Amino acid sequence: MSINLHEALRDDVRMLGDSLGRTIEQDLGEGFLARVEQIRHLAKEGRSAEKPVHDELLAAIEGLHKDEVLPLARAFTQFLNLANIAEEHHRVRRQLDADEQNEPDDLAELIQQLHSNCGKSAQQIAETLSQLQIDLVLTAHPTEVNRRTLIQKYDAITDCLKRLDRNEPVNERLDQLIAQIWHTDEIRRQRPTPVDEAKWGFAVIENSLWKAIPRFCKRLDQTLQTTLGHRLPLDSSPVRFSSWMGGDRDGNPNVTARITTEVLQLSRWMAADLFAQDIDELRKELSMHRATPELREQVGEQAAEPIGCFWVGCVIDWKPHGVV
C-alpha cells in the first residue's frame, strides 16, 4: 500500500523540528524555546488575512533581549534548513513511489515524442544524443554560506530519513546530528584559500557526480534502446566535467600560477584515485575463472581471473577525454 507522501513530508518536518526544539531547550532553556514558538506561531498566523497579527508579532520580536536575537535567527535558519532537507528527500520519495506505480518515464516520453510527434527518425535521435557534449563547469565561491562540516551533517540527516523509510531505528542518530548542527558555528572564522575551495569542488565530484553521471548515462542508453532500438556508442561521453577552480583570476590576487599548478596536480591525483577505486571494485566483481579461448589468448593461461584481468587492462589502457 502506497503511503500518503504529503503526510509523510509533514511528519518528517515535524519530527526534525521537534528534535531541534529539544536541542534548543536543553541549550537555552524552556523560556527561550517558548518565545521561539510564540514568534513562529504569530508569523504563521500572520500569513492569514483573516487574522492579522502584525503588531503582535513586532511586539514579540521587540521584546527579545539583545542576546536572544542571534539565537532566534539561528533557530529559524536551522529549522528552514531541516525543512529543506525533508522536502528534497520527499521529492526523491515521490519519484521512487512513481517508479513503483509504473508511471511513464519522463525521458522515455521525451524521446518517444521526438520520434512520433516531431518527425525525427530513430537514427537522427540516437546520433544527436551520442554527440551531446554537456560540460558541468565547477567553480568555487569564497562566499559559499554553508561550511563543509555542516553540509556533511545535512547529508547524514538525509541518509537517516532514507533509513527511516525502511523502518530502521534512527531517531537517536537524528537527535545527535541536529544537536551537532546547533552547536556548530555556521560562520567561517578564516576565509578559505583557492586550494580549499578546489578541495570542496573535488568533494562534490567524489560524493555525488562521480556516481550520478554514469547512472544517468546508463539510463539514457537503456531508454534509447527500449524506445528506439538504438544504443549509445561505447566512446560516447555526453556529460563531462570542466573547472575554473584554481584558475579563475577575475579580480582574485590569490590565484597565482603556483596555485593553479597545485590545484591541477590535486585534480589529477583525485581523478587517479577515483579511477583506482573503480578498478579495484571492477576486479572484485569480475572474479569468474572460466573464459573463452579468445579471452585466454588475450590474458594468458596463468590468469586466475581472466575476465577481470581483461577488463581491468582495458580500463587502464583507456584514456578519457581531456585526461593526459
DONUZA-167254 format. One record per residue (C-alpha): x, y, z; residue in one letter. Coordinates in Angstrom, 2 decimals, padded with zeros to 5 digits. Example, Ala and Ser with C-alpha at 12.3 -4.5 7.8 and 13.67 -1.06 7.14 Angstrom:
012.30 / -004.50 / 007.80 / A
013.67 / -001.06 / 007.14 / S
! end
This chain:
000.00 / 000.00 / 000.00 / M
001.41 / 003.37 / -001.03 / S
001.99 / 005.88 / 001.75 / I
000.48 / 009.35 / 001.70 / N
003.55 / 011.27 / 000.55 / L
002.35 / 014.71 / 001.63 / H
001.57 / 013.35 / 005.06 / E
004.99 / 011.72 / 005.15 / A
006.61 / 015.09 / 004.37 / L
004.69 / 016.80 / 007.17 / R
005.71 / 014.01 / 009.56 / D
009.38 / 014.40 / 008.62 / D
009.31 / 018.18 / 009.07 / V
007.51 / 017.83 / 012.40 / R
009.95 / 015.19 / 013.62 / M
013.03 / 017.22 / 012.67 / L
011.51 / 020.39 / 014.14 / G
010.70 / 018.64 / 017.42 / D
014.27 / 017.36 / 017.65 / S
015.62 / 020.86 / 017.03 / L
013.26 / 022.21 / 019.68 / G
014.54 / 019.72 / 022.26 / R
018.11 / 020.70 / 021.44 / T
017.35 / 024.42 / 021.80 / I
015.53 / 023.82 / 025.09 / E
018.47 / 021.86 / 026.50 / Q
020.88 / 024.62 / 025.45 / D
018.98 / 027.84 / 026.17 / L
016.11 / 026.79 / 028.37 / G
012.37 / 026.28 / 028.21 / E
011.62 / 030.01 / 028.33 / G
013.62 / 030.81 / 025.20 / F
012.07 / 027.90 / 023.31 / L
008.63 / 029.21 / 024.30 / A
009.49 / 032.62 / 022.80 / R
010.70 / 030.97 / 019.59 / V
007.45 / 029.02 / 019.36 / E
005.38 / 032.14 / 020.08 / Q
007.08 / 034.07 / 017.26 / I
006.77 / 031.09 / 014.92 / R
003.03 / 030.77 / 015.56 / H
002.48 / 034.52 / 015.18 / L
004.41 / 034.52 / 011.89 / A
002.36 / 031.57 / 010.67 / K
-000.91 / 033.23 / 011.63 / E
000.25 / 036.48 / 010.05 / G
000.09 / 034.86 / 006.63 / R
-003.68 / 034.60 / 007.01 / S
-005.67 / 037.69 / 006.03 / A
-008.41 / 036.59 / 008.39 / E
-006.24 / 037.03 / 011.45 / K
-003.61 / 039.73 / 011.04 / P
-001.15 / 039.74 / 013.94 / V
001.46 / 042.11 / 012.53 / H
001.63 / 044.37 / 015.57 / D
001.63 / 041.45 / 017.97 / E
004.47 / 039.81 / 016.06 / L
006.54 / 043.01 / 016.06 / L
005.95 / 043.43 / 019.78 / A
007.16 / 039.87 / 020.46 / A
010.32 / 040.46 / 018.44 / I
010.99 / 043.85 / 020.02 / E
010.56 / 042.26 / 023.46 / G
013.54 / 039.98 / 022.91 / L
016.73 / 040.63 / 024.85 / H
019.64 / 041.57 / 022.60 / K
021.38 / 038.30 / 023.48 / D
018.38 / 036.37 / 022.17 / E
018.26 / 037.89 / 018.69 / V
021.07 / 035.82 / 017.18 / L
019.92 / 032.51 / 018.72 / P
016.40 / 033.25 / 017.44 / L
017.73 / 033.83 / 013.92 / A
019.78 / 030.63 / 014.16 / R
016.72 / 028.69 / 015.34 / A
014.67 / 029.74 / 012.34 / F
017.60 / 029.26 / 009.94 / T
018.23 / 025.72 / 011.12 / Q
014.54 / 024.87 / 011.07 / F
014.32 / 026.02 / 007.44 / L
017.47 / 024.02 / 006.60 / N
015.91 / 020.90 / 008.12 / L
012.61 / 021.54 / 006.32 / A
014.50 / 021.87 / 003.03 / N
016.25 / 018.55 / 003.67 / I
012.90 / 016.90 / 004.32 / A
011.44 / 018.42 / 001.14 / E
014.37 / 017.26 / -001.01 / E
014.03 / 013.77 / 000.44 / H
010.29 / 013.95 / -000.22 / H
010.90 / 014.63 / -003.93 / R
013.11 / 011.55 / -004.16 / V
010.50 / 009.52 / -002.32 / R
007.81 / 010.69 / -004.75 / R
009.96 / 009.60 / -007.68 / Q
010.54 / 006.18 / -006.14 / L
006.83 / 005.86 / -005.48 / D
006.09 / 006.79 / -009.10 / A
008.54 / 004.11 / -010.27 / D
006.74 / 001.53 / -008.13 / E
003.44 / 002.62 / -009.66 / Q
004.96 / 002.08 / -013.13 / N
004.23 / 005.65 / -014.13 / E
005.64 / 006.76 / -017.51 / P
009.32 / 007.69 / -017.56 / D
009.84 / 011.35 / -018.48 / D
012.99 / 010.65 / -020.51 / L
011.31 / 007.83 / -022.43 / A
008.30 / 010.05 / -023.13 / E
010.53 / 012.83 / -024.43 / L
012.42 / 010.52 / -026.80 / I
009.16 / 008.98 / -028.00 / Q
007.65 / 012.42 / -028.66 / Q
010.69 / 013.45 / -030.71 / L
010.25 / 010.32 / -032.75 / H
006.45 / 010.28 / -033.12 / S
005.38 / 013.93 / -032.97 / N
008.39 / 015.83 / -034.32 / C
009.19 / 013.58 / -037.25 / G
012.71 / 012.74 / -036.12 / K
013.97 / 009.33 / -037.14 / S
015.36 / 006.89 / -034.60 / A
018.78 / 007.21 / -036.24 / Q
018.71 / 011.03 / -036.00 / Q
017.80 / 010.98 / -032.33 / I
020.41 / 008.34 / -031.49 / A
023.16 / 010.20 / -033.35 / E
022.24 / 013.52 / -031.74 / T
022.27 / 012.05 / -028.23 / L
025.59 / 010.30 / -028.86 / S
027.14 / 013.61 / -029.96 / Q
025.99 / 015.59 / -026.93 / L
028.75 / 017.45 / -025.12 / Q
027.34 / 018.85 / -021.89 / I
030.01 / 020.49 / -019.73 / D
029.36 / 020.70 / -016.00 / L
031.62 / 023.62 / -015.11 / V
032.73 / 023.60 / -011.48 / L
033.66 / 026.85 / -009.86 / T
034.40 / 027.86 / -006.31 / A
032.97 / 030.76 / -004.38 / H
034.52 / 032.04 / -001.14 / P
031.06 / 033.38 / -000.32 / T
029.60 / 029.86 / -000.01 / E
027.41 / 030.12 / 003.08 / V
027.36 / 026.57 / 004.42 / N
030.54 / 025.13 / 005.83 / R
031.57 / 021.71 / 004.56 / R
031.20 / 020.36 / 008.09 / T
027.53 / 021.35 / 008.17 / L
026.81 / 020.10 / 004.66 / I
028.18 / 016.68 / 005.63 / Q
025.83 / 016.64 / 008.62 / K
022.90 / 017.63 / 006.41 / Y
023.79 / 014.74 / 004.09 / D
023.85 / 012.41 / 007.09 / A
020.33 / 013.56 / 008.04 / I
019.14 / 012.74 / 004.52 / T
020.62 / 009.27 / 004.91 / D
018.74 / 008.88 / 008.21 / C
015.46 / 009.83 / 006.52 / L
016.07 / 007.14 / 003.90 / K
016.69 / 004.60 / 006.63 / R
013.60 / 005.78 / 008.49 / L
011.51 / 004.98 / 005.38 / D
012.82 / 001.43 / 005.74 / R
011.62 / 001.41 / 009.38 / N
015.16 / 001.42 / 010.75 / E
015.64 / 002.98 / 014.22 / P
017.50 / 006.23 / 013.57 / V
015.85 / 008.72 / 015.94 / N
018.79 / 008.77 / 018.33 / E
021.20 / 009.42 / 015.45 / R
018.98 / 012.22 / 014.13 / L
018.96 / 013.86 / 017.57 / D
022.75 / 013.62 / 017.68 / Q
023.19 / 015.19 / 014.24 / L
020.75 / 018.03 / 014.93 / I
022.46 / 018.75 / 018.25 / A
025.84 / 018.79 / 016.49 / Q
024.49 / 021.22 / 013.90 / I
023.06 / 023.54 / 016.57 / W
026.35 / 023.66 / 018.43 / H
028.44 / 024.20 / 015.28 / T
029.36 / 027.74 / 014.31 / D
027.93 / 028.44 / 010.86 / E
030.32 / 031.32 / 010.20 / I
033.82 / 030.70 / 008.92 / R
036.47 / 032.39 / 011.01 / R
039.05 / 032.21 / 008.22 / Q
038.48 / 032.87 / 004.56 / R
039.11 / 029.70 / 002.52 / P
042.07 / 029.70 / 000.17 / T
041.66 / 028.89 / -003.54 / P
043.05 / 025.42 / -002.78 / V
040.45 / 024.94 / -000.02 / D
037.73 / 025.93 / -002.48 / E
039.07 / 023.45 / -005.03 / A
039.09 / 020.64 / -002.47 / K
035.41 / 021.32 / -001.82 / W
034.74 / 021.04 / -005.54 / G
036.59 / 017.72 / -005.65 / F
034.45 / 016.50 / -002.76 / A
031.31 / 017.28 / -004.80 / V
032.66 / 015.15 / -007.64 / I
033.65 / 012.28 / -005.35 / E
030.49 / 012.24 / -003.24 / N
027.91 / 012.91 / -005.93 / S
028.78 / 013.44 / -009.58 / L
031.22 / 010.53 / -009.95 / W
028.39 / 008.04 / -009.42 / K
025.44 / 010.12 / -010.64 / A
026.73 / 010.84 / -014.16 / I
027.39 / 007.17 / -015.06 / P
023.95 / 006.25 / -013.72 / R
022.38 / 008.90 / -015.93 / F
024.33 / 007.75 / -019.00 / C
023.30 / 004.15 / -018.35 / K
019.67 / 005.21 / -018.00 / R
019.90 / 007.23 / -021.22 / L
021.40 / 004.25 / -023.06 / D
018.77 / 001.83 / -021.76 / Q
015.92 / 004.22 / -022.52 / T
017.22 / 004.79 / -026.05 / L
017.41 / 001.05 / -026.62 / Q
013.93 / 000.42 / -025.18 / T
012.18 / 003.18 / -027.12 / T
014.07 / 003.22 / -030.43 / L
016.20 / 000.08 / -030.53 / G
019.49 / 002.00 / -030.60 / H
022.39 / 002.16 / -028.16 / R
024.88 / 004.89 / -027.30 / L
028.38 / 004.20 / -028.69 / P
030.84 / 002.91 / -026.10 / L
033.01 / 006.02 / -026.53 / D
030.05 / 008.40 / -026.15 / S
030.62 / 010.98 / -023.44 / S
027.50 / 013.19 / -023.30 / P
028.38 / 014.74 / -019.93 / V
031.84 / 015.96 / -018.99 / R
033.47 / 017.96 / -016.22 / F
035.18 / 021.30 / -016.61 / S
036.55 / 023.55 / -013.89 / S
037.52 / 027.10 / -013.11 / W
038.80 / 026.13 / -009.69 / M
042.31 / 027.35 / -009.07 / G
042.39 / 029.20 / -012.38 / G
039.78 / 031.97 / -012.17 / D
041.81 / 035.19 / -011.98 / R
038.86 / 037.57 / -012.19 / D
039.96 / 040.04 / -009.56 / G
041.37 / 037.44 / -007.16 / N
045.04 / 038.22 / -006.46 / P
045.40 / 034.97 / -004.50 / N
045.08 / 032.86 / -007.67 / V
048.65 / 032.68 / -008.91 / T
050.48 / 030.36 / -011.30 / A
051.68 / 028.34 / -008.31 / R
048.11 / 027.94 / -007.03 / I
046.86 / 026.87 / -010.46 / T
049.62 / 024.27 / -010.71 / T
048.82 / 022.94 / -007.24 / E
045.10 / 022.66 / -007.98 / V
045.77 / 020.89 / -011.30 / L
048.04 / 018.40 / -009.55 / Q
045.38 / 017.81 / -006.89 / L
042.73 / 017.27 / -009.56 / S
044.93 / 014.73 / -011.37 / R
045.55 / 012.93 / -008.10 / W
041.81 / 012.90 / -007.34 / M
040.98 / 011.53 / -010.80 / A
043.62 / 008.81 / -010.47 / A
042.38 / 007.87 / -007.02 / D
038.74 / 007.62 / -008.17 / L
039.71 / 005.50 / -011.17 / F
041.84 / 003.27 / -008.92 / A
038.89 / 002.70 / -006.59 / Q
036.65 / 001.80 / -009.52 / D
039.25 / -000.54 / -010.99 / I
039.53 / -002.30 / -007.63 / D
035.74 / -002.70 / -007.49 / E
035.71 / -003.98 / -011.08 / L
038.38 / -006.54 / -010.25 / R
036.30 / -007.81 / -007.31 / K
033.16 / -008.02 / -009.44 / E
034.75 / -009.91 / -012.33 / L
036.19 / -012.79 / -010.32 / S
034.96 / -015.59 / -012.61 / M
037.64 / -018.12 / -013.64 / H
036.05 / -019.57 / -016.80 / R
036.88 / -017.93 / -020.13 / A
036.59 / -018.45 / -023.87 / T
039.69 / -019.46 / -025.87 / P
039.75 / -015.97 / -027.42 / E
039.87 / -014.34 / -023.99 / L
042.56 / -016.75 / -022.80 / R
044.63 / -015.75 / -025.78 / E
044.39 / -012.13 / -024.68 / Q
045.25 / -012.57 / -020.99 / V
047.35 / -015.75 / -020.95 / G
046.83 / -019.18 / -019.43 / E
048.14 / -018.20 / -016.00 / Q
045.47 / -015.60 / -015.25 / A
043.33 / -016.90 / -012.37 / A
040.53 / -014.42 / -013.07 / E
040.74 / -013.83 / -016.83 / P
037.61 / -011.70 / -017.24 / I
038.70 / -009.31 / -014.51 / G
042.23 / -009.13 / -015.87 / C
040.98 / -008.34 / -019.35 / F
038.58 / -005.55 / -018.38 / W
040.92 / -004.01 / -015.82 / V
043.55 / -003.89 / -018.52 / G
041.08 / -002.19 / -020.85 / C
040.30 / 000.43 / -018.22 / V
043.97 / 001.09 / -017.55 / I
044.72 / 001.47 / -021.27 / D
041.67 / 003.66 / -021.84 / W
042.33 / 007.39 / -021.68 / K
039.26 / 009.60 / -021.01 / P
038.79 / 012.81 / -022.95 / H
040.83 / 015.63 / -021.53 / G
042.99 / 013.46 / -019.26 / V
046.67 / 013.23 / -020.15 / V
! end
